């Protein structure tokens, strides 16, 4: 009799001690012990640390950081362009022409993402489009607001 059979027998013999007479299911503790024995005495090779999951997780992280950084930079760039073209006066704060720069930055970003191949054709969905639009608009709004405020107080 090998160790795997002995370990399994020990776990299964303890099952009768923890089970109630009415219940035929294993308790959570018993299931964990059985899984631990199978893991210890398994003949399967252990997984290496360089699995494809870690590579795809790293690729996904780089993709997310790239898209977020591009949104932030283009949002700030659109705010600087708005401040340069429209101005930072009180009248400029009420101008809707400044919105053209943020809309242009969002459209340019969609084109850059599709052209660069950061995402595959089926991976860039509605959620990603909304994220890019929101991040670009939010950074534009905050930066342009700071520029308008600094002109009003300066």
N, C-alpha and C positions, 0 to 999 in steps of 0.2 A: 504494500500500500504506500503510495507516495504522499508527499506533504500536501498537495492540493486536495486529495481526498480526505485527509485528516482534518485540515482547516475547514472544509465544507461540513464535515460531520460535526465538528465542535459547534459551529454556528447553528446548524440545523438542530442539534440536540438541545441547545439553549433556547430555541424557538418555543419549545413546549413549556418552558418555565415562564416565559413572559406573556404567552397568549392566554386570553380568557377562554372559557369553555365555549362561549357562544360565537366568538370571532374566529374566522379562518384566515384573516389577512395578517401579514407581517406588520410589526410596528416599524416606525421610521428608523429606529435604532438598529433593528435586525437587518433591514434592507441595506443600511450603510455598512454594517459589518460584513455582509455577504459581498457587497461591491468591493470593499477593501481587500477581502481575501482573494477575489478574482483578480484585482489589480496587482496584488503582491505576487501571486503565483501564475500570472499570465505568461505565455510564451511569446506574445507579440512584442516587437521592438518598441522602445520608447520613442515618442515624437521628438524630433530635433527642434532646437530653438529657431532654426531658420525655415519655418514653415511658410507656405504660400499665404496663409492668413495674415501673418505679421507683415509680409510684403504688401498685400492689398490694403491693410490698415494704414501702413505708412503712406502709400500712394493716395489713399483717400484723405489723409491728413494734409498732405502737400497740396492736393487739389483744393481743399477747403480754405487753407491759408492763402493760396494764390487768388482765389475768387474774392475773399474778404479784403485782402490788401488792394486788389485792383478796384474794388468798389469804394474803399476809403480814399484812395489816391485820386480817383476820378471825381469823387464827390467834392473833395477839397479843391481840386483843379477847376471844377465847374463854378465853385463859389468865388474863387479868385478871378475867373473870367467874367463872372457876373459883376463883381465889384469894379473891374477894370472897364468893362463895356458900358454898363448901366450907371455905375457910380455908387457912392455910399451916402448920398444925401437923403433927406427926408422924402423928397419926391421919388428918388430911386427905390426907396423901400416899398413904395406903392406900385411900382412898375411890374407888369407881368412879363416883360421881356426877359427878365432874369430866369424865369422858368424854362425858357428855350435852351439855356445852357445845361441845365440839369437833365432835361429830356434828351438832349443831344448826347450827353455823357452816358446815359443809360443805353441808348441805342448803339453807341460806339462799343460799349462794353459787351453787349450781346454779340455783336459782330466779331470782336476779339476772342471771345470765349469759343464761339463756333469755329473760327478760323484756326485757332491755336490747337484745337483738339484736346483741350483739358478734360472735357467730358465727351463721352461717346454720343452718338445721335440719340439713343434711347435713354440715356442717363440724365439728361438735362431737362427736367420737367417743369411744370407750373410752379411748384414750390421754389425751385431754384431761380426762376424768372422773378418771382415776387421778392425773394431775398435780395437779389441784385438791385432791383428797383428801390426797395426800402432802404438798404444800406447806403446807396448812392444819394438818395434824396435826404436821408437823415444827416449824413456828413455835410452835404451842401447846405442844408438848412442851418445847422449849428455854426458852420464856418462863416456863412454869409451873415448870420445874425450877429456874430462876434465882430465882424468887419463893420457892419452898420452901427453897432453900439459904440465901437471905438471911435468912429467918425463923429457921432453925435456928442460924445463926451470929451473929445479931444480938441 
